[in-house]
Amino acid sequence: MILFLVLLALAVVLAIIGVSVEGMQYLLAIAVLLLIADVGYLAVRSALRRRQAG
């Protein structure tokens, strides 16, 4: 769970920098991709947990 929170915080920070600094829109794109990967990681982890519990 700590990895999820760290990746989420990193995505938010990159998004803020990407929006506020001119010429750094690629950081916003990286933040969006990181957020998608983070949500995917959480989905896989919760699915594996349900499989082990059930």
N, C-alpha and C positions, 0 to 999 in steps of 0.2 A: 504494500500500500504506500510505503514511503517513496518508492520509485515513481508511482503514479503522481503523487503530489509534487515531487521535484520536477518531473517533466511538464506538468501542468503550469507550475510557476515559471519555468523557463519559457514555455510557449507564450504566456502572458507578457513577460518582460520583452521578448523578441518582437511581439506584436506592437507593443507600445513604442519601442524604439523605431520599428519599421514605419509606423504611421507618423511619428513626430519629426524624424530627421529626414530632410530632403535628400533624395537619391538612395535611400535605403529600403525601397519597397521590396527588395528580394528578402529582407528579413521578415517582412510580413508573410510572404509566401512560405518561407521556412517554418514560421510559427504555425501557420495553418496546417501544413503537412505534419508537423510534430504533434499538434493537437489531434489530428485524425489517427496517427499512429498510437497515441496515448489512449484514446478511446477504444481502439482495436485491442490494445494490450489488456485493458480492463475487461473487455468482453470475453476474450479468450481465457483470462484468469478466472473470471466468475463461472464460465462454462465448465472449466476443468474442476473447479471446486464443487459445483453441483454434481458432476459425474462421480467424484470420489465420495461424496456424502450419500448419494442415492444408490 
